[in-house]
Amino acid sequence: MNTDNQNQKSFIDKLHKEHTLTKEEWITLIEGRTPELSEYLFSLARKERHRYYGHDVYVRGLIEFTNYCKNDCLYCGIRKSNGNAHRYRLSEEDILNCCKEGYGLGFRTFVLQGGEDGYYTDERIIHLIRMIKEQYPDCAITLSIGEKSKESYQAYFDAGADRYLLRHETYNHEHYRQLHPSNLSPVHRQQCLRNLKDIGYQVGCGFMVGSPYQTAEYLAEDMLFMKELNPHMIGIGPFIPHHDTPFAGEAAGTLELTLYMLGLIRLMIPKVLLPATTALGTIHPKGRELGILAGANVVMPNLSPTEVRKDYLLYDNKICTGDESAQCRHCLEMRMKSVGYQVVTDRGDSLNI
């Protein structure tokens, strides 16, 4: 191993032991990565993952219930100003049918994800949460519906919601402004995450890897922010452009850097829940398996009705848009088995408490 690699390896060892690095060390480690270093990192990340979660992979049933959104984020295919998006909303009955099918397939967490859609008032969301909890009291409900007031978050929690996913997107304020319209604020988004934690949710944050204008310094700031927030879940995936957005011509994020960041996150917060995302499976046929081997321990197959899946298109070429829910579940089970892991029927709560 050359001197540079030795230096980087010492940072990986420090991270493994102390679970933290300085901003400069993060930058050096991200910029100086090599295939050899990545393999060393992944071997340590797997050890940490096995220590706390064994070879189990938790599945989350994803229900994409609306693709209406009031926001105009520059990277997103369901942004408000995309006139070509075919909009839909699922009814409460549709959503409960997805849960019924999912429960029969062994899902014990349902993720309700959608754009920031004013049609779904607090009253509607609260009623939906109560209905699901009434029928499936042994299941966890995860919400991923964007920025809300602390009062709204509290009301959802009181109704029975357990977890909340809100990607912080990027910690750096200048970078945030390059990806979002001026009415959205990084400070507000980060405050939402803190509010969710204060209330008692299991909280998930995260970012896109390789988004336009991203630098190693910005990624280092993301790592420092996540270390401070200490979330229960972190969702990262490669940036993939969508043809109807201002970033249509931008390069996608890479598999290689996404896997590397997964490994680093596992060493930084060993007990965190870490998904191998659909976006990872979109940029490489074995992306999700490689994500698991880099330290991830969650997969999120789609429970949405097949007729709307192609319309919840945040980025181009999304996989599994034509599959039935059972196909998605069984396909993932075989994929996980192929790399030595097993999908389990479990709520899969975070140990990072």
C-alpha positions as CSV (number, residue, x, y, z in Angstrom):
1,M,0.0,0.0,0.0
2,N,1.5,3.4,-0.9
3,T,1.9,6.2,1.6
4,D,-1.3,8.0,0.5
5,N,-3.3,4.8,0.9
6,Q,-1.7,4.1,4.3
7,N,-2.8,7.6,5.4
8,Q,-6.3,7.0,4.2
9,K,-6.4,3.6,5.8
10,S,-5.5,5.2,9.1
11,F,-8.5,7.5,8.8
12,I,-10.8,4.5,8.1
13,D,-9.3,2.8,11.2
14,K,-9.9,6.0,13.3
15,L,-13.5,6.2,12.0
16,H,-14.0,2.5,12.9
17,K,-12.6,3.1,16.4
18,E,-13.9,6.6,17.3
19,H,-16.9,7.0,14.9
20,T,-15.9,10.5,14.0
21,L,-13.5,12.5,11.9
22,T,-12.6,16.1,11.3
23,K,-13.9,17.9,8.3
24,E,-10.4,17.8,6.7
25,E,-10.1,14.1,7.4
26,W,-13.5,13.5,5.8
27,I,-12.5,15.5,2.7
28,T,-9.1,13.6,2.4
29,L,-10.9,10.2,2.8
30,I,-13.5,11.0,0.2
31,E,-11.2,12.5,-2.4
32,G,-8.5,9.9,-1.9
33,R,-10.6,6.8,-2.2
34,T,-9.3,3.8,-4.3
35,P,-10.7,0.4,-5.1
36,E,-8.3,-1.2,-2.5
37,L,-9.4,1.3,0.2
38,S,-13.1,0.7,-0.6
39,E,-12.7,-3.1,-0.1
40,Y,-11.0,-2.5,3.2
41,L,-13.8,-0.1,4.2
42,F,-16.6,-2.5,3.2
43,S,-15.0,-5.4,5.2
44,L,-15.1,-3.3,8.3
45,A,-18.6,-1.9,7.5
46,R,-19.9,-5.5,7.2
47,K,-18.4,-6.4,10.6
48,E,-20.2,-3.6,12.2
49,R,-23.5,-4.4,10.5
50,H,-23.2,-8.0,11.5
51,R,-22.4,-7.1,15.1
52,Y,-25.8,-5.3,15.5
53,Y,-28.1,-6.7,12.8
54,G,-26.6,-10.0,11.8
55,H,-27.4,-11.1,8.3
56,D,-31.0,-9.9,8.5
57,V,-32.4,-7.5,5.9
58,Y,-35.4,-5.5,6.8
59,V,-38.1,-4.8,4.2
60,R,-40.2,-1.7,4.1
61,G,-43.4,-1.6,2.0
62,L,-43.3,1.6,0.1
63,I,-46.7,3.2,-0.8
64,E,-46.3,6.2,-3.1
65,F,-49.7,7.7,-2.5
66,T,-49.6,11.0,-4.3
67,N,-47.3,12.6,-6.9
68,Y,-48.7,16.1,-6.6
69,C,-46.2,18.5,-5.1
70,K,-46.2,22.2,-4.3
71,N,-42.4,22.4,-4.5
72,D,-40.2,23.0,-7.5
73,C,-37.0,21.3,-6.6
74,L,-34.7,21.4,-9.6
75,Y,-33.8,17.7,-9.6
76,C,-37.2,16.1,-9.0
77,G,-39.5,14.6,-11.7
78,I,-42.7,15.4,-9.8
79,R,-41.8,19.1,-9.3
80,K,-44.7,21.5,-9.5
81,S,-43.8,23.0,-12.9
82,N,-43.4,19.6,-14.7
83,G,-46.5,19.9,-16.9
84,N,-45.7,16.4,-18.4
85,A,-46.1,14.6,-15.1
86,H,-49.3,12.4,-15.1
87,R,-50.7,13.2,-11.6
88,Y,-52.5,10.9,-9.3
89,R,-53.7,10.5,-5.7
90,L,-54.5,7.1,-4.1
91,S,-57.7,6.9,-2.1
92,E,-57.8,5.8,1.5
93,E,-59.2,2.5,0.3
94,D,-56.4,2.1,-2.3
95,I,-53.8,2.7,0.5
96,L,-55.4,0.2,2.9
97,N,-55.5,-2.4,0.1
98,C,-51.8,-1.9,-0.4
99,C,-51.3,-2.5,3.3
100,K,-53.4,-5.6,3.2
101,E,-51.5,-7.1,0.4
102,G,-48.2,-6.1,2.0
103,Y,-49.1,-7.6,5.3
104,G,-49.8,-10.9,3.6
105,L,-46.4,-10.7,2.0
106,G,-44.6,-10.3,5.4
107,F,-44.2,-6.5,5.6
108,R,-44.4,-5.1,9.1
109,T,-43.5,-1.5,8.1
110,F,-45.4,0.7,5.7
111,V,-43.8,3.8,4.3
112,L,-46.3,6.4,3.1
113,Q,-44.4,8.6,0.7
114,G,-45.7,11.5,-1.4
115,G,-45.1,14.9,-2.7
116,E,-46.1,17.9,-0.5
117,D,-49.7,17.7,-1.5
118,G,-52.2,20.1,0.1
119,Y,-55.1,17.7,-0.6
120,Y,-53.8,15.5,2.2
121,T,-54.7,17.7,5.1
122,D,-53.6,16.9,8.7
123,E,-57.0,15.5,9.3
124,R,-56.8,13.1,6.3
125,I,-53.3,12.0,7.3
126,I,-54.3,11.4,10.9
127,H,-57.3,9.4,9.9
128,L,-55.2,7.3,7.6
129,I,-52.6,6.6,10.3
130,R,-55.4,5.5,12.7
131,M,-57.0,3.2,10.2
132,I,-53.7,1.5,9.4
133,K,-52.8,1.1,13.1
134,E,-56.2,-0.2,13.9
135,Q,-56.0,-2.9,11.3
136,Y,-52.2,-3.7,11.7
137,P,-51.3,-2.8,15.3
138,D,-48.0,-4.9,15.0
139,C,-46.8,-2.7,12.1
140,A,-44.7,0.5,12.1
141,I,-45.8,3.4,10.1
142,T,-43.2,5.6,8.4
143,L,-44.2,9.0,6.9
144,S,-42.2,10.7,4.1
145,I,-44.3,13.7,3.3
146,G,-42.0,16.6,3.6
147,E,-41.8,19.8,5.7
148,K,-44.6,20.4,8.1
149,S,-45.1,22.4,11.3
150,K,-44.0,20.9,14.7
151,E,-47.7,20.8,15.6
152,S,-48.5,18.7,12.6
153,Y,-45.7,16.3,13.3
154,Q,-46.9,15.9,16.9
155,A,-50.4,15.2,15.7
156,Y,-49.2,12.4,13.3
157,F,-47.1,11.0,16.1
158,D,-50.0,11.0,18.6
159,A,-52.2,9.3,16.0
160,G,-49.6,6.4,15.8
161,A,-46.9,7.3,13.3
162,D,-43.6,5.8,14.4
163,R,-41.0,7.0,11.9
164,Y,-40.4,9.9,9.6
165,L,-38.1,10.2,6.6
166,L,-36.9,13.6,5.5
167,R,-33.8,13.8,3.5
168,H,-31.8,16.9,4.4
169,E,-30.6,16.8,0.8
170,T,-27.4,18.8,1.5
171,Y,-26.1,20.6,4.6
172,N,-24.2,23.3,2.8
173,H,-26.5,26.3,2.4
174,E,-25.0,27.5,-0.9
175,H,-25.3,24.0,-2.4
176,Y,-28.9,23.8,-1.1
177,R,-29.8,27.0,-2.9
178,Q,-28.4,25.6,-6.2
179,L,-30.7,22.6,-6.0
180,H,-33.9,24.3,-4.7
181,P,-36.1,27.3,-5.4
182,S,-35.5,30.3,-3.2
183,N,-38.7,29.7,-1.1
184,L,-37.1,26.6,0.4
185,S,-34.6,26.9,3.2
186,P,-31.9,24.5,4.5
187,V,-32.3,26.0,8.0
188,H,-36.0,25.2,8.0
189,R,-35.5,21.7,6.7
190,Q,-32.8,20.9,9.3
191,Q,-35.1,22.3,12.0
192,C,-37.9,20.0,10.9
193,L,-35.5,17.0,11.5
194,R,-34.7,18.3,15.0
195,N,-38.4,18.8,15.7
196,L,-39.1,15.2,14.7
197,K,-36.4,13.9,17.0
198,D,-37.7,16.0,19.9
199,I,-41.2,14.6,19.4
200,G,-39.8,11.0,19.6
201,Y,-40.0,9.7,16.1
202,Q,-37.4,7.4,14.7
203,V,-35.9,9.9,12.2
204,G,-34.3,9.4,8.9
205,C,-32.3,12.0,6.9
206,G,-30.0,11.6,3.9
207,F,-28.8,13.1,0.6
208,M,-28.2,12.4,-3.1
209,V,-24.7,11.3,-4.0
210,G,-23.2,13.1,-7.0
211,S,-25.9,15.8,-7.2
212,P,-25.0,18.8,-9.4
213,Y,-22.3,21.1,-7.9
214,Q,-21.6,18.6,-5.0
215,T,-18.0,18.6,-3.8
216,A,-16.1,16.5,-1.3
217,E,-16.3,19.4,1.1
218,Y,-20.1,19.4,0.9
219,L,-20.1,15.6,1.6
220,A,-17.8,16.2,4.6
221,E,-20.3,18.7,5.9
222,D,-23.1,16.2,5.4
223,M,-21.2,13.7,7.5
224,L,-20.6,16.2,10.3
225,F,-24.3,17.2,10.3
226,M,-25.5,13.6,10.4
227,K,-23.1,12.7,13.2
228,E,-24.5,15.6,15.2
229,L,-28.1,14.8,14.4
230,N,-27.5,11.1,15.2
231,P,-30.6,9.8,13.3
232,H,-32.0,6.4,13.4
233,M,-32.0,6.0,9.6
234,I,-30.0,7.5,6.7
235,G,-31.2,7.2,3.1
236,I,-28.6,7.9,0.4
237,G,-28.7,7.1,-3.3
238,P,-27.1,8.3,-6.5
239,F,-28.4,11.4,-8.1
240,I,-30.2,10.3,-11.3
241,P,-31.4,13.1,-13.7
242,H,-35.0,13.3,-14.9
243,H,-35.6,14.4,-18.5
244,D,-38.3,17.0,-17.5
245,T,-36.2,19.0,-15.1
246,P,-33.5,21.7,-15.3
247,F,-30.9,19.1,-14.5
248,A,-31.9,16.8,-17.4
249,G,-28.4,17.1,-18.9
250,E,-26.4,16.6,-15.7
251,A,-24.3,13.5,-15.1
252,A,-25.7,10.9,-12.7
253,G,-24.0,10.1,-9.4
254,T,-21.8,7.0,-9.5
255,L,-22.3,3.5,-7.9
256,E,-18.7,3.6,-6.7
257,L,-19.0,6.8,-4.6
258,T,-22.5,5.9,-3.3
259,L,-21.2,2.5,-2.0
260,Y,-18.2,4.2,-0.4
261,M,-20.4,6.7,1.4
262,L,-22.6,3.8,2.6
263,G,-19.6,2.1,4.1
264,L,-18.4,5.4,5.8
265,I,-21.9,6.0,7.3
266,R,-22.0,2.5,8.7
267,L,-18.7,3.1,10.5
268,M,-19.7,6.5,11.7
269,I,-23.1,5.4,13.1
270,P,-22.8,1.6,13.5
271,K,-26.4,1.0,14.7
272,V,-28.1,3.2,12.0
273,L,-30.7,1.7,9.6
274,L,-29.2,2.0,6.1
275,P,-31.2,1.3,3.0
276,A,-29.8,-0.1,-0.3
277,T,-32.1,2.2,-2.3
278,T,-34.1,1.7,-5.5
279,A,-31.9,4.4,-7.2
280,L,-28.8,2.2,-6.5
281,G,-30.6,-0.7,-8.2
282,T,-31.4,1.7,-11.1
283,I,-27.8,2.6,-11.9
284,H,-26.5,-0.9,-11.7
285,P,-28.3,-4.3,-12.1
286,K,-26.8,-5.5,-8.8
287,G,-26.7,-2.1,-7.1
288,R,-28.8,-3.2,-4.1
289,E,-26.8,-6.3,-3.5
290,L,-23.6,-4.3,-3.6
291,G,-25.2,-1.8,-1.2
292,I,-25.9,-4.6,1.3
293,L,-22.3,-5.7,1.0
294,A,-21.1,-2.2,1.6
295,G,-23.0,-2.1,5.0
296,A,-26.7,-1.5,4.2
297,N,-29.4,-3.5,5.9
298,V,-32.8,-2.3,4.6
299,V,-34.6,-2.6,1.2
300,M,-37.8,-0.9,0.3
301,P,-39.8,-2.8,-2.3
302,N,-42.8,-1.0,-3.8
303,L,-46.4,-1.8,-2.7
304,S,-48.0,0.9,-4.8
305,P,-50.6,-0.3,-7.3
306,T,-48.9,-1.1,-10.6
307,E,-51.0,1.3,-12.6
308,V,-49.5,4.4,-10.8
309,R,-45.9,3.2,-10.3
310,K,-44.6,4.7,-13.6
311,D,-46.1,8.1,-12.5
312,Y,-44.1,8.4,-9.3
313,L,-41.0,9.1,-11.3
314,L,-38.5,11.3,-9.3
315,Y,-35.8,10.3,-11.8
316,D,-35.5,8.4,-15.1
317,N,-35.4,4.7,-15.7
318,K,-36.7,3.7,-12.2
319,I,-36.8,-0.1,-11.8
320,C,-39.8,-2.3,-10.9
321,T,-42.4,0.1,-12.2
322,G,-44.3,-2.8,-13.9
323,D,-43.9,-5.5,-11.2
324,E,-46.6,-6.7,-8.9
325,S,-45.9,-6.3,-5.2
326,A,-45.3,-10.0,-4.7
327,Q,-42.8,-10.0,-7.6
328,C,-40.8,-7.2,-6.0
329,R,-40.8,-9.0,-2.6
330,H,-39.7,-12.3,-3.9
331,C,-37.2,-10.8,-6.3
332,L,-35.5,-9.0,-3.5
333,E,-35.6,-12.1,-1.3
334,M,-33.6,-14.0,-4.0
335,R,-31.2,-11.1,-4.5
336,M,-30.4,-10.9,-0.8
337,K,-30.0,-14.7,-0.6
338,S,-27.5,-14.5,-3.5
339,V,-25.1,-12.5,-1.4
340,G,-25.6,-14.4,1.9
341,Y,-28.4,-12.4,3.6
342,Q,-32.0,-13.1,4.4
343,V,-35.1,-10.9,4.2
344,V,-37.0,-11.0,7.5
345,T,-40.6,-10.4,8.6
346,D,-39.9,-7.8,11.2
347,R,-40.7,-4.2,12.1
348,G,-36.9,-3.7,12.0
349,D,-36.7,-0.9,14.6
350,S,-33.4,1.0,14.7
351,L,-31.0,0.1,17.5
352,N,-29.5,3.6,17.4
353,I,-31.5,5.0,20.3
